[in-house]
Amino acid sequence: MGRFALYHDPLVLEHGTGRFHPEGPGRVAACVARLSGEGFLPEAPPSPSRTRRAIERVHAAPYVERLREASEAAPDGFPRDQAFTFFDSPDNAASAATFDAAVRAVGLSLAASDAVLAGEARSAFVAVRPPGHHARARSAMGFCFLNAVAVVARDLVEERGVSRVLVADFDVHHGNGTQETFWEDGRVAFLSVHRYPFYPGTGGADETGAGRGAGLTRNVPLPAGSDDASYAGGFVAALEELADRFRPEVVLVSAGFDAHVRDPLGGMAVTAEGYHAMVTALRSVAGAHADGRLVALLEGGYDHQGTAEGALTLARVLADGGETTH
């Protein structure tokens, strides 16, 4: 049985958003510090040589180049996370390091999926930023620039020969970019539990996919203030139904921790117990259908303590399924 692995590169901390932006480097640094303190030691393997090609299977090449040029033209202050401009929207602060950080986040996620497919790790958590699940093919939004989980999912079905991939998203915001990418795909199923109505305005229960993807999008929209019973309970019920029907060969997780009761943006009431229940169900689904293969990518989470608590809960649950990095 393979081990659980933690992936992180300090380069992602250099993506600049300014002193007061909620998506700052401190939230990821807090996660890594908490995990390291518990014996989960981060790895930083090189990005696969196909990383740029994989990105351009999801994002239009002109958009990727526009992001590179914007980062190149952005102010390069010190510390690097303080000097920034805006890219596509006032939500998306960008600095001279943003393009490199976003590409590295994707590359590290691809490296994690490669390790899981090769049996070098049974499951993995990729602690990177900027987040990605709002990013669309030709635009950035919601703090996101490149949709890493979508890139990995498409890479698995188009490059690695995987037939069915499940992307499960428990971030408090609907993963509109991921849903849009696989709306008609048929090889990638998408599940999201989230606050609704809320940013970005998508994610109604009636959004279920089309064409070959009909029935493979499953949304669980919930009102503000939802707690462990409703948030985790709704996610687990929908996950088990979709997984039994779809039988994924790999499970990917958009692991946002902004539904945590401490989070300043989410307005929900999920605790460590709720995250434990959701990740336990994900581990069970991966074990039943995907030989345990699971890769979780950090998305949102803007209270440092709450995000670190959620990440540690995830790591402990996944490590229970095999050896750890202790």
C-alpha atoms as a printed R data frame, in Angstrom:
    type eleno elety resid chain resno       x      y       z
1   ATOM     1    CA   MET     A     1   0.000  0.000   0.000
2   ATOM     2    CA   GLY     A     2   1.558  3.317  -1.090
3   ATOM     3    CA   ARG     A     3   2.277  6.234   1.179
4   ATOM     4    CA   PHE     A     4   0.599  9.592   1.596
5   ATOM     5    CA   ALA     A     5   2.705 12.452   0.201
6   ATOM     6    CA   LEU     A     6   2.680 16.214   0.712
7   ATOM     7    CA   TYR     A     7   3.789 18.453  -2.165
8   ATOM     8    CA   HIS     A     8   4.805 22.094  -1.803
9   ATOM     9    CA   ASP     A     9   7.284 24.543  -3.333
10  ATOM    10    CA   PRO     A    10   8.103 27.840  -1.579
11  ATOM    11    CA   LEU     A    11   8.042 29.512  -5.014
12  ATOM    12    CA   VAL     A    12   4.245 29.699  -4.782
13  ATOM    13    CA   LEU     A    13   4.546 32.005  -1.767
14  ATOM    14    CA   GLU     A    14   6.056 34.702  -4.004
15  ATOM    15    CA   HIS     A    15   2.811 35.294  -5.938
16  ATOM    16    CA   GLY     A    16   2.039 38.850  -4.884
17  ATOM    17    CA   THR     A    17  -1.429 40.010  -3.861
18  ATOM    18    CA   GLY     A    18  -0.622 42.889  -1.507
19  ATOM    19    CA   ARG     A    19  -0.761 43.263   2.234
20  ATOM    20    CA   PHE     A    20  -4.555 43.195   2.647
21  ATOM    21    CA   HIS     A    21  -5.679 40.636   0.047
22  ATOM    22    CA   PRO     A    22  -7.206 37.517   1.662
23  ATOM    23    CA   GLU     A    23  -5.385 35.199  -0.751
24  ATOM    24    CA   GLY     A    24  -1.918 35.864   0.636
25  ATOM    25    CA   PRO     A    25   1.067 33.566   1.125
26  ATOM    26    CA   GLY     A    26   0.501 33.268   4.857
27  ATOM    27    CA   ARG     A    27  -2.428 30.892   4.482
28  ATOM    28    CA   VAL     A    28  -0.336 28.311   2.600
29  ATOM    29    CA   ALA     A    29   2.695 28.866   4.802
30  ATOM    30    CA   ALA     A    30   0.497 28.184   7.836
31  ATOM    31    CA   CYS     A    31  -0.715 24.918   6.307
32  ATOM    32    CA   VAL     A    32   2.778 23.705   5.510
33  ATOM    33    CA   ALA     A    33   4.103 24.708   8.933
34  ATOM    34    CA   ARG     A    34   1.268 22.863  10.702
35  ATOM    35    CA   LEU     A    35   1.670 19.767   8.541
36  ATOM    36    CA   SER     A    36   5.454 19.754   8.896
37  ATOM    37    CA   GLY     A    37   5.108 20.103  12.649
38  ATOM    38    CA   GLU     A    38   3.028 16.926  12.635
39  ATOM    39    CA   GLY     A    39   5.628 15.030  10.615
40  ATOM    40    CA   PHE     A    40   4.212 15.451   7.110
41  ATOM    41    CA   LEU     A    41   7.291 16.585   5.246
42  ATOM    42    CA   PRO     A    42   6.820 18.420   1.927
43  ATOM    43    CA   GLU     A    43   8.376 17.306  -1.335
44  ATOM    44    CA   ALA     A    44   9.055 19.482  -4.383
45  ATOM    45    CA   PRO     A    45   9.753 17.280  -7.422
46  ATOM    46    CA   PRO     A    46  10.309 19.027 -10.761
47  ATOM    47    CA   SER     A    47   7.338 19.910 -12.928
48  ATOM    48    CA   PRO     A    48   6.871 17.442 -15.807
49  ATOM    49    CA   SER     A    49   8.176 18.627 -19.165
50  ATOM    50    CA   ARG     A    50   4.618 18.510 -20.539
51  ATOM    51    CA   THR     A    51   3.304 21.097 -18.053
52  ATOM    52    CA   ARG     A    52   2.835 23.965 -20.521
53  ATOM    53    CA   ARG     A    53   1.207 21.635 -23.056
54  ATOM    54    CA   ALA     A    54  -1.106 20.294 -20.369
55  ATOM    55    CA   ILE     A    55  -2.098 23.832 -19.349
56  ATOM    56    CA   GLU     A    56  -2.976 24.687 -22.938
57  ATOM    57    CA   ARG     A    57  -5.356 21.725 -23.110
58  ATOM    58    CA   VAL     A    58  -7.558 23.677 -20.691
59  ATOM    59    CA   HIS     A    59  -6.564 27.315 -21.198
60  ATOM    60    CA   ALA     A    60  -6.350 29.009 -24.589
61  ATOM    61    CA   ALA     A    61  -2.716 29.630 -25.562
62  ATOM    62    CA   PRO     A    62  -3.274 33.390 -26.077
63  ATOM    63    CA   TYR     A    63  -4.655 33.635 -22.544
64  ATOM    64    CA   VAL     A    64  -1.641 31.823 -21.091
65  ATOM    65    CA   GLU     A    65   0.691 34.135 -22.981
66  ATOM    66    CA   ARG     A    66  -1.264 37.181 -21.838
67  ATOM    67    CA   LEU     A    67  -0.850 36.058 -18.235
68  ATOM    68    CA   ARG     A    68   2.883 35.590 -18.758
69  ATOM    69    CA   GLU     A    69   3.206 39.055 -20.274
70  ATOM    70    CA   ALA     A    70   1.176 40.644 -17.469
71  ATOM    71    CA   SER     A    71   3.428 39.071 -14.851
72  ATOM    72    CA   GLU     A    72   6.504 40.178 -16.755
73  ATOM    73    CA   ALA     A    73   5.205 43.742 -16.786
74  ATOM    74    CA   ALA     A    74   4.086 43.758 -13.137
75  ATOM    75    CA   PRO     A    75   6.119 45.571 -10.479
76  ATOM    76    CA   ASP     A    76   8.814 43.440  -8.881
77  ATOM    77    CA   GLY     A    77   9.078 44.767  -5.341
78  ATOM    78    CA   PHE     A    78  10.513 43.318  -2.180
79  ATOM    79    CA   PRO     A    79   9.101 41.426  -0.487
80  ATOM    80    CA   ARG     A    80   7.775 40.019  -3.740
81  ATOM    81    CA   ASP     A    81   4.296 39.347  -2.397
82  ATOM    82    CA   GLN     A    82   3.659 43.078  -1.794
83  ATOM    83    CA   ALA     A    83   4.106 44.631  -5.263
84  ATOM    84    CA   PHE     A    84   1.152 43.873  -7.521
85  ATOM    85    CA   THR     A    85  -1.202 44.960 -10.294
86  ATOM    86    CA   PHE     A    86  -4.609 43.596 -11.358
87  ATOM    87    CA   PHE     A    87  -5.258 40.960 -14.025
88  ATOM    88    CA   ASP     A    88  -8.749 40.579 -15.560
89  ATOM    89    CA   SER     A    89 -10.565 41.638 -12.368
90  ATOM    90    CA   PRO     A    90 -10.017 43.510  -9.081
91  ATOM    91    CA   ASP     A    91 -10.079 40.109  -7.364
92  ATOM    92    CA   ASN     A    92  -7.008 38.946  -9.233
93  ATOM    93    CA   ALA     A    93  -3.965 40.760  -7.916
94  ATOM    94    CA   ALA     A    94  -0.889 39.723  -9.873
95  ATOM    95    CA   SER     A    95   2.819 40.304  -9.440
96  ATOM    96    CA   ALA     A    96   6.058 39.567 -11.246
97  ATOM    97    CA   ALA     A    97   5.989 36.083  -9.673
98  ATOM    98    CA   THR     A    98   2.352 35.222 -10.461
99  ATOM    99    CA   PHE     A    99   2.868 33.401 -13.745
100 ATOM   100    CA   ASP     A   100   5.753 31.317 -12.405
101 ATOM   101    CA   ALA     A   101   3.821 30.484  -9.227
102 ATOM   102    CA   ALA     A   102   0.661 29.507 -11.117
103 ATOM   103    CA   VAL     A   103   2.575 27.326 -13.578
104 ATOM   104    CA   ARG     A   104   4.517 25.714 -10.742
105 ATOM   105    CA   ALA     A   105   1.263 24.990  -8.896
106 ATOM   106    CA   VAL     A   106   0.046 23.127 -11.979
107 ATOM   107    CA   GLY     A   107   3.366 21.383 -12.495
108 ATOM   108    CA   LEU     A   108   3.533 20.181  -8.911
109 ATOM   109    CA   SER     A   109  -0.056 18.922  -9.193
110 ATOM   110    CA   LEU     A   110   0.837 16.999 -12.350
111 ATOM   111    CA   ALA     A   111   3.885 15.551 -10.583
112 ATOM   112    CA   ALA     A   112   1.639 14.410  -7.742
113 ATOM   113    CA   SER     A   113  -0.774 12.716 -10.135
114 ATOM   114    CA   ASP     A   114   2.156 11.016 -11.865
115 ATOM   115    CA   ALA     A   115   3.409  9.696  -8.520
116 ATOM   116    CA   VAL     A   116  -0.034  8.370  -7.621
117 ATOM   117    CA   LEU     A   117  -0.476  6.693 -11.015
118 ATOM   118    CA   ALA     A   118   2.978  5.122 -10.742
119 ATOM   119    CA   GLY     A   119   2.231  3.778  -7.283
120 ATOM   120    CA   GLU     A   120   4.966  5.895  -5.702
121 ATOM   121    CA   ALA     A   121   2.274  7.471  -3.527
122 ATOM   122    CA   ARG     A   122  -1.194  6.173  -2.793
123 ATOM   123    CA   SER     A   123  -2.586  9.649  -2.183
124 ATOM   124    CA   ALA     A   124  -1.256 13.196  -2.091
125 ATOM   125    CA   PHE     A   125  -2.042 16.715  -0.978
126 ATOM   126    CA   VAL     A   126  -0.660 19.615  -3.035
127 ATOM   127    CA   ALA     A   127  -0.340 22.742  -0.880
128 ATOM   128    CA   VAL     A   128   0.041 25.491  -3.455
129 ATOM   129    CA   ARG     A   129  -1.374 28.822  -4.553
130 ATOM   130    CA   PRO     A   130  -2.881 30.668  -6.329
131 ATOM   131    CA   PRO     A   131  -6.059 28.563  -6.243
132 ATOM   132    CA   GLY     A   132  -7.546 27.503  -9.558
133 ATOM   133    CA   HIS     A   133 -11.124 26.239  -9.668
134 ATOM   134    CA   HIS     A   134 -12.689 29.544 -10.837
135 ATOM   135    CA   ALA     A   135 -10.247 30.035 -13.729
136 ATOM   136    CA   ARG     A   136 -11.898 29.692 -17.128
137 ATOM   137    CA   ALA     A   137 -10.356 28.882 -20.492
138 ATOM   138    CA   ARG     A   138  -9.739 32.513 -21.393
139 ATOM   139    CA   SER     A   139 -10.074 34.470 -18.163
140 ATOM   140    CA   ALA     A   140  -8.963 34.710 -14.566
141 ATOM   141    CA   MET     A   141 -11.452 35.252 -11.757
142 ATOM   142    CA   GLY     A   142 -11.962 34.716  -8.050
143 ATOM   143    CA   PHE     A   143  -8.242 34.781  -7.108
144 ATOM   144    CA   CYS     A   144  -7.618 32.022  -9.720
145 ATOM   145    CA   PHE     A   145  -5.411 32.165 -12.828
146 ATOM   146    CA   LEU     A   146  -4.773 28.566 -13.995
147 ATOM   147    CA   ASN     A   147  -7.200 25.778 -13.134
148 ATOM   148    CA   ALA     A   148  -4.796 23.148 -11.822
149 ATOM   149    CA   VAL     A   149  -7.395 20.506 -10.988
150 ATOM   150    CA   ALA     A   150  -8.929 20.804 -14.468
151 ATOM   151    CA   VAL     A   151  -5.486 20.589 -16.075
152 ATOM   152    CA   VAL     A   152  -4.671 17.433 -14.112
153 ATOM   153    CA   ALA     A   153  -8.035 15.851 -14.915
154 ATOM   154    CA   ARG     A   154  -7.686 16.500 -18.637
155 ATOM   155    CA   ASP     A   155  -4.075 15.330 -18.597
156 ATOM   156    CA   LEU     A   156  -5.157 12.064 -16.984
157 ATOM   157    CA   VAL     A   157  -7.743 11.293 -19.665
158 ATOM   158    CA   GLU     A   158  -5.823 12.612 -22.684
159 ATOM   159    CA   GLU     A   159  -2.180 11.905 -21.795
160 ATOM   160    CA   ARG     A   160  -2.176  9.135 -19.197
161 ATOM   161    CA   GLY     A   161  -4.873  6.817 -20.526
162 ATOM   162    CA   VAL     A   162  -7.295  7.080 -17.610
163 ATOM   163    CA   SER     A   163 -10.900  6.491 -18.666
164 ATOM   164    CA   ARG     A   164 -12.842  8.137 -15.831
165 ATOM   165    CA   VAL     A   165 -11.806 10.878 -13.397
166 ATOM   166    CA   LEU     A   166 -13.929 12.300 -10.607
167 ATOM   167    CA   VAL     A   167 -13.290 15.875  -9.436
168 ATOM   168    CA   ALA     A   168 -14.881 16.543  -6.040
169 ATOM   169    CA   ASP     A   169 -14.917 20.132  -4.780
170 ATOM   170    CA   PHE     A   170 -15.789 21.088  -1.187
171 ATOM   171    CA   ASP     A   171 -14.642 24.713  -1.360
172 ATOM   172    CA   VAL     A   172 -17.363 27.111  -0.152
173 ATOM   173    CA   HIS     A   173 -17.458 28.703  -3.622
174 ATOM   174    CA   HIS     A   174 -18.750 26.801  -6.627
175 ATOM   175    CA   GLY     A   175 -15.976 25.589  -8.939
176 ATOM   176    CA   ASN     A   176 -17.427 27.214 -12.037
177 ATOM   177    CA   GLY     A   177 -14.262 26.953 -14.113
178 ATOM   178    CA   THR     A   178 -13.975 23.215 -13.527
179 ATOM   179    CA   GLN     A   179 -17.660 22.635 -14.217
180 ATOM   180    CA   GLU     A   180 -17.471 24.614 -17.442
181 ATOM   181    CA   THR     A   181 -14.390 22.711 -18.632
182 ATOM   182    CA   PHE     A   182 -16.036 19.281 -18.349
183 ATOM   183    CA   TRP     A   183 -19.698 20.175 -18.924
184 ATOM   184    CA   GLU     A   184 -19.909 18.049 -22.093
185 ATOM   185    CA   ASP     A   185 -16.826 15.849 -21.662
186 ATOM   186    CA   GLY     A   186 -18.152 12.523 -20.407
187 ATOM   187    CA   ARG     A   187 -14.796 11.298 -19.071
188 ATOM   188    CA   VAL     A   188 -14.652 13.652 -16.079
189 ATOM   189    CA   ALA     A   189 -17.425 13.851 -13.508
190 ATOM   190    CA   PHE     A   190 -17.711 16.924 -11.297
191 ATOM   191    CA   LEU     A   191 -19.226 17.233  -7.824
192 ATOM   192    CA   SER     A   192 -19.434 20.466  -5.845
193 ATOM   193    CA   VAL     A   193 -20.890 21.341  -2.459
194 ATOM   194    CA   HIS     A   194 -20.986 25.091  -1.842
195 ATOM   195    CA   ARG     A   195 -22.855 28.052  -0.440
196 ATOM   196    CA   TYR     A   196 -25.621 29.231  -2.783
197 ATOM   197    CA   PRO     A   197 -26.541 31.819  -3.831
198 ATOM   198    CA   PHE     A   198 -23.013 33.137  -3.486
199 ATOM   199    CA   TYR     A   199 -19.978 33.988  -5.588
200 ATOM   200    CA   PRO     A   200 -19.610 33.195  -8.498
201 ATOM   201    CA   GLY     A   201 -23.377 32.822  -8.986
202 ATOM   202    CA   THR     A   202 -23.310 29.349 -10.550
203 ATOM   203    CA   GLY     A   203 -23.842 25.914  -9.056
204 ATOM   204    CA   GLY     A   204 -27.597 25.421  -8.934
205 ATOM   205    CA   ALA     A   205 -28.923 21.903  -8.444
206 ATOM   206    CA   ASP     A   206 -30.341 22.012 -11.986
207 ATOM   207    CA   GLU     A   207 -26.856 22.295 -13.518
208 ATOM   208    CA   THR     A   208 -26.115 18.671 -14.431
209 ATOM   209    CA   GLY     A   209 -24.046 18.676 -17.632
210 ATOM   210    CA   ALA     A   210 -24.895 18.211 -21.294
211 ATOM   211    CA   GLY     A   211 -24.061 15.999 -24.250
212 ATOM   212    CA   ARG     A   212 -21.699 13.194 -23.264
213 ATOM   213    CA   GLY     A   213 -21.436 14.847 -19.864
214 ATOM   214    CA   ALA     A   214 -25.178 14.812 -19.162
215 ATOM   215    CA   GLY     A   215 -25.730 13.734 -15.563
216 ATOM   216    CA   LEU     A   216 -22.040 13.884 -14.682
217 ATOM   217    CA   THR     A   217 -22.181 17.298 -13.002
218 ATOM   218    CA   ARG     A   218 -23.674 17.176  -9.516
219 ATOM   219    CA   ASN     A   219 -24.131 20.317  -7.446
220 ATOM   220    CA   VAL     A   220 -25.136 20.483  -3.786
221 ATOM   221    CA   PRO     A   221 -26.076 24.150  -3.148
222 ATOM   222    CA   LEU     A   222 -26.586 25.078   0.516
223 ATOM   223    CA   PRO     A   223 -27.638 28.214   2.405
224 ATOM   224    CA   ALA     A   224 -25.362 30.395   4.510
225 ATOM   225    CA   GLY     A   225 -24.620 29.016   7.948
226 ATOM   226    CA   SER     A   226 -24.697 25.355   6.924
227 ATOM   227    CA   ASP     A   227 -22.941 23.119   9.451
228 ATOM   228    CA   ASP     A   228 -21.248 19.727   9.467
229 ATOM   229    CA   ALA     A   229 -24.532 17.810   9.238
230 ATOM   230    CA   SER     A   230 -25.807 19.629   6.158
231 ATOM   231    CA   TYR     A   231 -22.534 20.506   4.410
232 ATOM   232    CA   ALA     A   232 -20.570 17.312   4.973
233 ATOM   233    CA   GLY     A   233 -23.735 15.200   4.972
234 ATOM   234    CA   GLY     A   234 -24.886 16.595   1.626
235 ATOM   235    CA   PHE     A   235 -21.443 16.164   0.098
236 ATOM   236    CA   VAL     A   236 -21.033 12.573   1.262
237 ATOM   237    CA   ALA     A   237 -24.468 11.470   0.037
238 ATOM   238    CA   ALA     A   238 -23.938 13.016  -3.401
239 ATOM   239    CA   LEU     A   239 -20.373 11.675  -3.623
240 ATOM   240    CA   GLU     A   240 -21.381  8.106  -2.920
241 ATOM   241    CA   GLU     A   241 -24.238  8.193  -5.429
242 ATOM   242    CA   LEU     A   242 -22.136  9.717  -8.211
243 ATOM   243    CA   ALA     A   243 -19.129  7.480  -7.574
244 ATOM   244    CA   ASP     A   244 -21.200  4.306  -7.573
245 ATOM   245    CA   ARG     A   245 -22.669  5.322 -10.913
246 ATOM   246    CA   PHE     A   246 -19.483  6.689 -12.516
247 ATOM   247    CA   ARG     A   247 -16.824  4.346 -11.024
248 ATOM   248    CA   PRO     A   248 -13.831  6.716 -11.237
249 ATOM   249    CA   GLU     A   249 -10.328  5.416 -11.818
250 ATOM   250    CA   VAL     A   250  -8.745  8.447 -10.133
251 ATOM   251    CA   VAL     A   251 -10.235 10.889  -7.620
252 ATOM   252    CA   LEU     A   252  -9.154 14.534  -7.626
253 ATOM   253    CA   VAL     A   253 -10.193 16.909  -4.860
254 ATOM   254    CA   SER     A   254 -10.515 20.686  -4.925
255 ATOM   255    CA   ALA     A   255  -9.828 21.044  -1.220
256 ATOM   256    CA   GLY     A   256 -10.919 24.505  -0.194
257 ATOM   257    CA   PHE     A   257 -11.246 25.146   3.534
258 ATOM   258    CA   ASP     A   258 -13.259 28.373   3.370
259 ATOM   259    CA   ALA     A   259 -16.443 26.689   4.607
260 ATOM   260    CA   HIS     A   260 -14.652 26.457   7.962
261 ATOM   261    CA   VAL     A   261 -16.498 28.147  10.799
262 ATOM   262    CA   ARG     A   262 -13.558 30.524  11.348
263 ATOM   263    CA   ASP     A   263 -13.286 31.662   7.727
264 ATOM   264    CA   PRO     A   264 -13.891 35.404   7.186
265 ATOM   265    CA   LEU     A   265 -15.379 34.994   3.700
266 ATOM   266    CA   GLY     A   266 -17.370 31.758   3.685
267 ATOM   267    CA   GLY     A   267 -20.207 32.321   6.157
268 ATOM   268    CA   MET     A   268 -20.520 28.609   6.897
269 ATOM   269    CA   ALA     A   269 -20.094 26.529  10.064
270 ATOM   270    CA   VAL     A   270 -18.023 23.499   9.076
271 ATOM   271    CA   THR     A   271 -15.556 22.170  11.661
272 ATOM   272    CA   ALA     A   272 -12.694 19.679  11.624
273 ATOM   273    CA   GLU     A   273 -15.294 16.945  12.157
274 ATOM   274    CA   GLY     A   274 -17.048 17.914   8.938
275 ATOM   275    CA   TYR     A   275 -13.813 17.850   6.957
276 ATOM   276    CA   HIS     A   276 -12.961 14.513   8.532
277 ATOM   277    CA   ALA     A   277 -16.265 13.088   7.321
278 ATOM   278    CA   MET     A   278 -15.836 14.423   3.770
279 ATOM   279    CA   VAL     A   279 -12.240 13.251   3.376
280 ATOM   280    CA   THR     A   280 -13.045  9.871   4.907
281 ATOM   281    CA   ALA     A   281 -15.775  9.427   2.295
282 ATOM   282    CA   LEU     A   282 -13.395 10.491  -0.472
283 ATOM   283    CA   ARG     A   283 -10.792  8.003   0.736
284 ATOM   284    CA   SER     A   284 -13.439  5.263   0.794
285 ATOM   285    CA   VAL     A   285 -14.603  6.080  -2.732
286 ATOM   286    CA   ALA     A   286 -11.018  6.092  -4.009
287 ATOM   287    CA   GLY     A   287 -10.412  2.767  -2.278
288 ATOM   288    CA   ALA     A   288 -13.549  1.168  -3.690
289 ATOM   289    CA   HIS     A   289 -13.201  2.343  -7.278
290 ATOM   290    CA   ALA     A   290  -9.719  3.773  -7.938
291 ATOM   291    CA   ASP     A   291  -7.298  1.513  -6.069
292 ATOM   292    CA   GLY     A   292  -6.928  4.332  -3.560
293 ATOM   293    CA   ARG     A   293  -5.607  6.842  -6.113
294 ATOM   294    CA   LEU     A   294  -6.464 10.328  -4.845
295 ATOM   295    CA   VAL     A   295  -4.849 13.745  -5.291
296 ATOM   296    CA   ALA     A   296  -6.129 16.758  -3.326
297 ATOM   297    CA   LEU     A   297  -5.219 20.314  -4.336
298 ATOM   298    CA   LEU     A   298  -5.557 23.303  -2.032
299 ATOM   299    CA   GLU     A   299  -8.116 25.844  -3.233
300 ATOM   300    CA   GLY     A   300  -9.559 28.488  -0.863
301 ATOM   301    CA   GLY     A   301  -9.360 28.987   2.886
302 ATOM   302    CA   TYR     A   302  -8.660 32.443   4.299
303 ATOM   303    CA   ASP     A   303  -8.402 31.990   8.046
304 ATOM   304    CA   HIS     A   304  -4.890 30.708   8.625
305 ATOM   305    CA   GLN     A   305  -5.750 28.586  11.649
306 ATOM   306    CA   GLY     A   306  -8.921 27.158  10.112
307 ATOM   307    CA   THR     A   307  -7.219 26.350   6.821
308 ATOM   308    CA   ALA     A   308  -4.284 24.688   8.563
309 ATOM   309    CA   GLU     A   309  -6.683 22.680  10.737
310 ATOM   310    CA   GLY     A   310  -8.583 21.509   7.666
311 ATOM   311    CA   ALA     A   311  -5.381 20.589   5.835
312 ATOM   312    CA   LEU     A   312  -4.095 18.624   8.813
313 ATOM   313    CA   THR     A   313  -7.408 16.785   9.082
314 ATOM   314    CA   LEU     A   314  -7.170 15.864   5.400
315 ATOM   315    CA   ALA     A   315  -3.576 14.673   5.748
316 ATOM   316    CA   ARG     A   316  -4.332 12.534   8.788
317 ATOM   317    CA   VAL     A   317  -7.322 10.863   7.138
318 ATOM   318    CA   LEU     A   318  -5.442 10.140   3.918
319 ATOM   319    CA   ALA     A   319  -2.365  8.930   5.791
320 ATOM   320    CA   ASP     A   320  -4.563  6.384   7.573
321 ATOM   321    CA   GLY     A   321  -4.932  4.660   4.205
322 ATOM   322    CA   GLY     A   322  -1.237  3.861   3.911
323 ATOM   323    CA   GLU     A   323   2.215  4.794   5.098
324 ATOM   324    CA   THR     A   324   2.928  8.421   5.967
325 ATOM   325    CA   THR     A   325   5.834 10.757   5.388
326 ATOM   326    CA   HIS     A   326   6.601 10.744   9.148
